[in-house]
């Protein structure tokens, strides 16, 4: 679901299609240093995390993660 679209900026709710980005993000050196290693090393683990944590947050806690993209390059989560 797109929240905001501008000429160079896109903010949308993350979906299962973003699992590979989530995997790369959680294995980034800065993520591990500042947030911690969550042990997500495989794509299947990232999709399982998406289903267990992110879907749960949306439907049970009414909170969501949004993906931030510039020129179709995913740059972060908000």
FENWOJO-V295150 format. One record per run of one state. SS is the DSSP state (h for helix, s for strand, l for the rest). FROM is the first residue (numbers start at 1). TO is the last residue. Records with the same first field share a line. If there is no record, write none. Layout:
SS: FROM-TO + FROM-TO
This chain:
l: 1-1 + 6-8 + 14-15 + 27-28 + 35-42 + 61-65 + 71-72 + 78-78
s: 2-5 + 9-13 + 66-70 + 73-77
h: 16-26 + 29-34 + 43-60
